[in-house]
Amino acid sequence: MIIIKRVNLLGVATLHDFIYAKQKSPTKCLANQMSKDIKAIQCPKCGSTSKQEIKPDFYQCQNCQTEYFLDSDDTHVYHHHERVPPVQSSAPPGSTKLPVYILIGAVAFIAVVYFITMLFQPKRSSYNAISTYKIPRSYRSSFVYTNTATGEPVYLRLGTDYIDKGNNQSEKEYHAQFNNALNGKLIADRIVDNDDQNQNDCSLTFKTYAPDMIYAIGCNSQISKLDTRNNKLINVTKSIFKDYPQLSSGVARLDFDYDKAMINVMNNEGESYHYFPAINKLVKSDAEANAVWKKAYNAKHYFEFGYMGDYFDHHKVNQLIEIKYFKEAGQLLKRDLTPGRKYFSPVILYQDEKNLLIVVNTTAAPEPPLSIQRIDVQTGKILWALPPDKYYLSSVAKYKQGFAIEYRKGEEADYVHGVMVVSDAGKLVYNYQLSRTE
């Protein structure tokens, strides 16, 4: 065995370093000693010179734990390396869990969104459950009047609700809806307790005998009274004739008479009568009706369109005629209120002792725009006229500050309808307009 000085990685000898070289024979040892170079023994795996002898000529690298030995004068270096397994952590690597966390988060997000959606979704009844859905109301009749307590115009509309009860079953409700024509606000929506109206969906025809006496006829034999103070429609078919034995068999037919302030009545036995609601009187013959008419109405003052000349004139024209009847003198006075004025298809919309509203076609052409005009009942002059328009006009009411006029337009305006509220001076105060389906 020869002791050789330890050298650093650059081959330079240093103190305290040593290696052991094993020679095959003592004779070669001295001979070879002079021919060998001095080299540092390095780990064949990582090149480190840091080592520990574990038995003669066997070493272990302190850097990578490789074991090696020297053979044939350090000509061959053999090594044996065992990889030291890495120290296992108690927690798995974070990178391997990242996709799992993403998946769990996505599932949780979907669950939260689904829960919120179901929470705020309207509840639906099952197929066989009773549904509260109602088909839009089908309106059949309407009328504008003045509330005698407030003096404001009210728009009354009557229609049927078809309530779906499920299982192909439905129920009908007949409603009377009252709206303030000055602003459109709902006053009341009442169910009308009338079996005939509910079953037959009859339209109603109204007639005013006094501001607080308005009647409506429907289904030919049903009569109702409009409570103008409390905004109610009351069926009075049984009560209105209860004091007349002539009608004890029941009412077969009712009709408003537009020449006199009376109602024509036929009982179930086919007998006809005339009823005057203002004085609560029932008579049998036309002669009796004429006598009551002359006696009950001492003086009459009204306007109508007609012709004061001979009936057989070839050039008859429309004239606005003022008529006054005085019972005491037995006189019937007539005068042309607007002499020389030409009218195309004129109609009187509203009249009382102080007010007169008419509507006329603006030209002789078919279906021209209409003109609504207020006429001075003393002079016949036009006080004001609304802008010409195309519409159909029906009921009109005089309220404390002007007029309420019910109208409906045609296809070109998609059948809009409602009530125009006009001041005494002719200014449009409010147009309570509804769409076709309202």
C-alpha positions as CSV (number, residue, x, y, z in Angstrom):
1,M,0.0,0.0,0.0
2,I,1.3,3.4,-0.9
3,I,0.0,6.7,0.6
4,I,-0.5,9.4,-2.0
5,K,-1.2,13.0,-1.2
6,R,-4.8,14.2,-1.7
7,V,-5.3,16.5,-4.6
8,N,-8.1,19.0,-5.5
9,L,-10.3,18.8,-8.5
10,L,-7.6,20.5,-10.6
11,G,-4.9,17.8,-9.8
12,V,-3.0,19.9,-7.3
13,A,-1.8,18.1,-4.2
14,T,-3.1,19.4,-0.9
15,L,-2.4,18.5,2.7
16,H,-4.4,15.8,4.6
17,D,-5.9,14.4,1.3
18,F,-5.1,10.9,0.6
19,I,-6.1,7.9,-1.5
20,Y,-5.3,4.2,-1.3
21,A,-4.0,2.4,-4.4
22,K,-3.9,-1.4,-4.3
23,Q,-1.2,-3.0,-6.4
24,K,-1.3,-6.5,-7.7
25,S,2.3,-7.3,-6.6
26,P,4.9,-5.7,-4.4
27,T,7.5,-5.7,-7.1
28,K,5.3,-3.7,-9.4
29,C,4.5,-1.3,-6.7
30,L,7.9,0.5,-6.6
31,A,8.3,0.2,-10.4
32,N,4.9,1.7,-11.1
33,Q,5.1,4.3,-8.5
34,M,7.5,6.4,-10.5
35,S,5.4,6.1,-13.7
36,K,1.9,6.9,-12.2
37,D,0.5,10.4,-12.1
38,I,-0.9,11.8,-8.9
39,K,-4.7,12.1,-9.4
40,A,-7.6,12.9,-7.2
41,I,-10.0,10.1,-6.8
42,Q,-13.4,11.4,-8.0
43,C,-16.9,9.9,-7.9
44,P,-17.6,8.3,-11.3
45,K,-21.2,9.4,-11.0
46,C,-21.1,13.1,-9.9
47,G,-17.4,13.8,-9.9
48,S,-17.3,14.8,-6.2
49,T,-14.1,14.0,-4.3
50,S,-16.0,13.9,-1.0
51,K,-16.1,10.2,0.0
52,Q,-16.0,7.8,2.9
53,E,-14.2,4.4,2.9
54,I,-16.7,1.8,4.0
55,K,-14.2,-1.2,3.7
56,P,-10.8,-1.6,2.2
57,D,-10.8,-0.1,-1.4
58,F,-14.5,0.5,-1.2
59,Y,-15.8,4.1,-1.0
60,Q,-19.2,5.9,-0.8
61,C,-19.7,9.3,-2.3
62,Q,-20.9,11.8,0.3
63,N,-22.7,13.8,-2.4
64,C,-24.8,11.3,-4.3
65,Q,-24.3,8.1,-2.2
66,T,-22.7,6.2,-5.0
67,E,-20.5,3.3,-3.9
68,Y,-17.4,2.5,-5.9
69,F,-14.0,0.6,-5.6
70,L,-10.5,0.8,-7.1
71,D,-9.0,-2.0,-9.1
72,S,-5.7,-2.6,-11.1
73,D,-3.8,0.4,-9.9
74,D,-6.8,2.6,-10.1
75,T,-7.1,1.7,-13.8
76,H,-10.8,0.8,-13.4
77,V,-13.3,2.4,-11.0
78,Y,-16.5,0.4,-10.5
79,H,-19.5,2.0,-8.9
80,H,-22.9,0.9,-7.6
81,H,-25.6,3.5,-7.2
82,E,-28.9,3.1,-5.4
83,R,-31.4,6.0,-5.9
84,V,-32.6,7.2,-2.6
85,P,-36.3,7.6,-2.8
86,P,-37.5,11.2,-2.2
87,V,-39.0,11.9,1.1
88,Q,-42.8,11.6,0.8
89,S,-44.9,14.5,2.0
90,S,-47.9,14.0,4.2
91,A,-50.0,16.1,1.7
92,P,-50.3,15.3,-2.0
93,P,-48.8,17.8,-4.4
94,G,-51.0,20.8,-5.0
95,S,-50.8,20.5,-8.8
96,T,-52.4,17.1,-8.9
97,K,-55.5,18.5,-7.0
98,L,-56.0,21.7,-9.1
99,P,-58.3,20.1,-11.8
100,V,-60.4,18.5,-9.0
101,Y,-60.9,21.8,-7.3
102,I,-61.9,23.4,-10.6
103,L,-64.4,20.6,-11.3
104,I,-65.9,20.9,-7.8
105,G,-66.2,24.7,-8.1
106,A,-67.9,24.4,-11.5
107,V,-70.4,21.9,-10.2
108,A,-71.1,24.1,-7.1
109,F,-71.6,27.2,-9.3
110,I,-74.1,25.3,-11.5
111,A,-76.0,24.1,-8.5
112,V,-76.2,27.6,-7.0
113,V,-77.5,29.1,-10.3
114,Y,-80.1,26.3,-10.7
115,F,-81.3,26.9,-7.1
116,I,-81.7,30.7,-7.6
117,T,-83.5,30.1,-10.9
118,M,-86.0,27.7,-9.4
119,L,-86.5,29.9,-6.3
120,F,-87.6,32.9,-8.4
121,Q,-89.5,31.0,-11.1
122,P,-93.3,31.4,-10.9
123,K,-95.0,28.4,-9.5
124,R,-96.9,26.3,-12.0
125,S,-99.9,24.2,-11.3
126,S,-100.0,20.6,-12.5
127,Y,-101.9,19.8,-15.6
128,N,-105.0,18.6,-13.7
129,A,-104.9,21.3,-11.0
130,I,-107.4,24.2,-11.0
131,S,-105.9,27.1,-12.9
132,T,-106.7,30.8,-12.0
133,Y,-105.8,32.1,-15.4
134,K,-108.5,34.2,-16.9
135,I,-109.0,35.0,-20.6
136,P,-109.1,38.7,-21.3
137,R,-112.5,40.2,-20.6
138,S,-114.9,40.3,-23.6
139,Y,-116.7,43.7,-23.5
140,R,-120.2,43.9,-25.1
141,S,-121.8,47.1,-23.9
142,S,-120.7,50.6,-22.8
143,F,-122.2,53.8,-21.7
144,V,-121.0,57.2,-20.4
145,Y,-122.9,59.1,-17.7
146,T,-122.4,61.6,-14.9
147,N,-122.2,60.6,-11.3
148,T,-124.9,62.6,-9.5
149,A,-122.9,62.8,-6.3
150,T,-119.5,63.9,-7.7
151,G,-120.6,65.6,-10.9
152,E,-117.8,63.7,-12.8
153,P,-118.2,61.6,-15.9
154,V,-118.1,57.8,-15.5
155,Y,-117.4,55.3,-18.2
156,L,-119.4,52.1,-17.7
157,R,-118.4,48.9,-19.6
158,L,-120.0,45.5,-19.3
159,G,-118.3,42.3,-20.3
160,T,-117.8,38.6,-19.6
161,D,-114.8,36.9,-17.9
162,Y,-114.2,33.3,-18.9
163,I,-112.3,31.7,-16.0
164,D,-110.4,28.5,-16.8
165,K,-111.1,25.9,-14.1
166,G,-108.9,23.2,-15.7
167,N,-109.9,19.8,-17.2
168,N,-111.6,21.7,-20.0
169,Q,-114.0,23.4,-17.6
170,S,-114.7,27.1,-17.5
171,E,-116.9,29.5,-15.7
172,K,-118.4,32.8,-16.9
173,E,-118.7,36.0,-14.8
174,Y,-120.6,39.0,-16.0
175,H,-118.9,42.3,-14.9
176,A,-119.8,45.9,-14.7
177,Q,-116.6,48.0,-14.7
178,F,-116.8,51.7,-13.8
179,N,-113.9,54.1,-14.7
180,N,-113.5,57.8,-14.1
181,A,-113.5,59.3,-17.6
182,L,-111.4,62.3,-16.3
183,N,-108.4,60.2,-15.6
184,G,-109.2,56.6,-16.5
185,K,-108.9,55.4,-12.9
186,L,-110.9,52.4,-11.9
187,I,-113.8,53.2,-9.6
188,A,-115.4,49.7,-9.2
189,D,-115.4,46.4,-10.9
190,R,-118.6,44.6,-9.9
191,I,-120.0,41.1,-10.7
192,V,-123.5,41.4,-12.0
193,D,-125.9,39.0,-10.4
194,N,-128.0,38.2,-13.5
195,D,-128.2,34.6,-14.6
196,D,-129.7,35.5,-18.0
197,Q,-126.9,37.9,-18.7
198,N,-124.3,35.4,-17.7
199,Q,-125.7,32.7,-19.9
200,N,-126.5,34.7,-23.0
201,D,-123.9,37.5,-23.0
202,C,-126.5,40.0,-24.1
203,S,-125.7,43.5,-25.1
204,L,-127.4,46.4,-23.2
205,T,-129.2,49.4,-24.6
206,F,-129.3,52.5,-22.4
207,K,-131.8,55.4,-22.2
208,T,-131.7,58.5,-20.0
209,Y,-135.0,59.9,-18.6
210,A,-133.3,62.2,-16.1
211,P,-129.8,62.6,-14.7
212,D,-130.5,60.2,-12.0
213,M,-132.9,57.9,-13.9
214,I,-131.1,55.8,-16.5
215,Y,-132.4,52.3,-17.6
216,A,-130.8,49.6,-19.6
217,I,-132.6,46.8,-21.6
218,G,-130.8,43.5,-22.4
219,C,-131.8,40.1,-23.7
220,N,-135.1,41.7,-24.9
221,S,-136.8,41.1,-21.6
222,Q,-134.3,42.2,-18.9
223,I,-134.3,45.7,-17.5
224,S,-131.7,47.2,-15.2
225,K,-131.5,50.6,-13.5
226,L,-128.2,52.5,-13.3
227,D,-127.5,53.8,-9.8
228,T,-125.7,57.0,-10.8
229,R,-124.8,58.0,-7.2
230,N,-123.2,54.7,-6.1
231,N,-122.0,53.4,-9.6
232,K,-124.1,50.2,-9.6
233,L,-126.2,48.4,-12.2
234,I,-129.2,46.8,-10.6
235,N,-131.6,44.3,-12.2
236,V,-135.1,45.6,-11.6
237,T,-137.0,43.3,-14.0
238,K,-139.2,41.8,-11.2
239,S,-139.5,44.9,-8.9
240,I,-140.3,47.6,-11.5
241,F,-143.6,46.0,-12.5
242,K,-144.5,44.3,-9.2
243,D,-147.5,46.7,-8.7
244,Y,-149.1,45.9,-12.0
245,P,-151.2,42.7,-12.2
246,Q,-151.4,43.1,-16.0
247,L,-147.8,41.9,-16.1
248,S,-148.0,39.2,-13.5
249,S,-147.6,36.5,-16.1
250,G,-144.1,37.8,-16.8
251,V,-142.4,40.1,-19.3
252,A,-141.8,38.7,-22.8
253,R,-140.4,41.8,-24.5
254,L,-139.2,45.3,-23.6
255,D,-138.4,48.2,-26.0
256,F,-137.5,51.9,-25.5
257,D,-139.8,54.3,-27.2
258,Y,-137.8,57.1,-28.8
259,D,-140.7,59.4,-29.6
260,K,-142.0,59.5,-26.0
261,A,-140.4,59.1,-22.6
262,M,-141.8,55.6,-22.2
263,I,-141.1,51.9,-22.4
264,N,-143.1,49.5,-24.5
265,V,-143.9,46.3,-22.7
266,M,-145.4,42.9,-23.8
267,N,-146.3,40.3,-21.3
268,N,-146.1,36.6,-21.7
269,E,-149.7,36.4,-22.8
270,G,-148.9,38.7,-25.8
271,E,-150.6,41.8,-24.5
272,S,-148.8,45.2,-25.1
273,Y,-148.6,48.1,-22.7
274,H,-146.8,51.5,-22.3
275,Y,-144.8,52.3,-19.2
276,F,-143.8,55.9,-18.2
277,P,-140.9,55.4,-15.7
278,A,-140.6,59.1,-14.7
279,I,-144.2,59.0,-13.3
280,N,-144.4,55.3,-12.7
281,K,-147.5,54.8,-14.9
282,L,-148.7,51.9,-17.0
283,V,-151.3,52.3,-19.8
284,K,-152.8,49.9,-22.3
285,S,-153.5,51.8,-25.6
286,D,-151.7,54.3,-27.8
287,A,-154.5,56.8,-27.2
288,E,-154.0,56.6,-23.4
289,A,-150.2,57.0,-24.0
290,N,-150.7,60.2,-26.0
291,A,-153.0,61.6,-23.3
292,V,-150.5,60.9,-20.6
293,W,-147.8,62.4,-22.7
294,K,-149.6,65.7,-23.2
295,K,-150.7,65.9,-19.6
296,A,-147.5,64.9,-17.9
297,Y,-145.3,67.1,-20.0
298,N,-146.8,70.6,-19.9
299,A,-144.1,72.2,-21.9
300,K,-141.6,70.7,-24.2
301,H,-138.6,72.3,-25.7
302,Y,-136.3,70.3,-27.9
303,F,-134.3,70.3,-31.2
304,E,-134.4,67.9,-34.1
305,F,-133.2,67.7,-37.7
306,G,-136.0,67.7,-40.2
307,Y,-137.6,69.8,-43.0
308,M,-140.2,72.5,-42.4
309,G,-141.4,72.7,-46.1
310,D,-143.8,70.5,-48.0
311,Y,-143.1,66.8,-47.8
312,F,-143.3,66.5,-51.6
313,D,-140.7,69.2,-52.3
314,H,-138.0,68.0,-54.7
315,H,-135.2,69.9,-53.1
316,K,-135.7,69.0,-49.4
317,V,-132.7,69.9,-47.2
318,N,-131.8,69.1,-43.6
319,Q,-132.8,71.9,-41.2
320,L,-132.0,72.2,-37.5
321,I,-135.4,72.9,-36.0
322,E,-136.3,74.2,-32.6
323,I,-139.6,72.9,-31.3
324,K,-141.7,74.3,-28.4
325,Y,-145.0,72.9,-27.2
326,F,-147.2,74.8,-24.8
327,K,-150.1,72.9,-23.3
328,E,-152.2,75.8,-22.1
329,A,-152.2,77.5,-25.4
330,G,-152.3,74.3,-27.4
331,Q,-149.5,75.7,-29.6
332,L,-146.7,73.9,-31.3
333,L,-144.0,76.4,-32.4
334,K,-141.2,75.5,-34.8
335,R,-138.4,77.5,-36.2
336,D,-135.3,77.0,-38.3
337,L,-132.5,77.7,-35.9
338,T,-129.8,77.9,-38.6
339,P,-131.5,79.2,-41.8
340,G,-129.4,78.8,-45.0
341,R,-126.9,76.4,-43.4
342,K,-126.2,73.1,-45.3
343,Y,-125.8,69.9,-43.3
344,F,-124.4,66.5,-44.5
345,S,-125.9,63.6,-42.5
346,P,-126.4,65.6,-39.3
347,V,-127.2,63.9,-35.9
348,I,-128.0,65.4,-32.6
349,L,-125.5,64.1,-30.0
350,Y,-126.8,65.8,-26.8
351,Q,-129.4,68.4,-25.9
352,D,-131.0,70.0,-22.9
353,E,-132.5,73.4,-22.2
354,K,-129.1,75.2,-22.4
355,N,-126.8,72.9,-24.5
356,L,-126.9,71.4,-27.9
357,L,-124.2,69.2,-29.5
358,I,-124.4,67.9,-33.1
359,V,-122.2,65.9,-35.4
360,V,-122.1,66.4,-39.2
361,N,-120.1,65.0,-42.1
362,T,-117.6,67.6,-43.3
363,T,-118.3,66.9,-47.0
364,A,-120.8,65.1,-49.1
365,A,-118.3,62.4,-49.9
366,P,-118.9,58.8,-48.5
367,E,-117.3,58.3,-45.1
368,P,-115.7,61.7,-44.7
369,P,-114.3,63.0,-41.4
370,L,-116.9,64.0,-38.8
371,S,-117.2,67.4,-37.1
372,I,-118.5,67.7,-33.5
373,Q,-120.0,71.1,-32.9
374,R,-121.6,73.0,-30.0
375,I,-124.5,75.2,-31.1
376,D,-125.9,78.2,-29.3
377,V,-129.5,77.3,-28.5
378,Q,-130.5,81.0,-28.8
379,T,-128.8,82.2,-31.9
380,G,-127.9,78.9,-33.7
381,K,-124.2,80.0,-34.0
382,I,-121.4,77.5,-33.8
383,L,-119.7,78.1,-30.4
384,W,-116.9,75.6,-31.1
385,A,-116.0,72.6,-33.3
386,L,-113.6,69.8,-32.5
387,P,-111.0,69.0,-35.2
388,P,-112.6,66.7,-37.8
389,D,-111.8,63.0,-37.4
390,K,-113.1,59.6,-38.4
391,Y,-114.9,57.8,-35.6
392,Y,-118.2,56.4,-34.5
393,L,-120.0,58.3,-31.7
394,S,-122.4,56.8,-29.2
395,S,-123.3,58.0,-25.7
396,V,-122.7,61.6,-24.5
397,A,-123.0,63.0,-20.9
398,K,-123.0,66.6,-19.7
399,Y,-120.9,66.9,-16.6
400,K,-120.4,69.9,-14.3
401,Q,-117.5,71.4,-16.5
402,G,-118.2,70.1,-20.0
403,F,-119.1,67.0,-22.0
404,A,-118.0,63.4,-22.1
405,I,-118.3,61.8,-25.5
406,E,-117.9,58.1,-26.1
407,Y,-116.2,57.1,-29.4
408,R,-114.7,54.3,-31.4
409,K,-112.4,54.5,-34.4
410,G,-112.1,52.1,-37.3
411,E,-109.6,49.7,-38.8
412,E,-107.2,52.5,-39.9
413,A,-106.8,53.4,-36.2
414,D,-106.7,49.7,-35.0
415,Y,-110.2,50.2,-33.4
416,V,-109.0,52.3,-30.5
417,H,-111.9,53.6,-28.4
418,G,-112.7,55.5,-25.2
419,V,-114.1,58.8,-24.0
420,M,-113.2,62.3,-25.0
421,V,-113.7,64.8,-22.1
422,V,-114.3,68.3,-23.5
423,S,-114.7,71.5,-21.6
424,D,-117.6,73.9,-22.0
425,A,-115.2,76.1,-24.1
426,G,-114.4,73.2,-26.5
427,K,-110.9,72.3,-25.1
428,L,-110.0,68.6,-24.9
429,V,-109.5,68.0,-21.2
430,Y,-108.6,64.3,-21.3
431,N,-108.8,61.5,-23.8
432,Y,-109.4,58.2,-22.0
433,Q,-108.3,56.0,-24.9
434,L,-108.2,52.3,-24.9
435,S,-106.6,49.8,-27.3
436,R,-108.5,47.3,-29.4
437,T,-108.1,44.5,-26.9
438,E,-108.9,46.6,-23.8
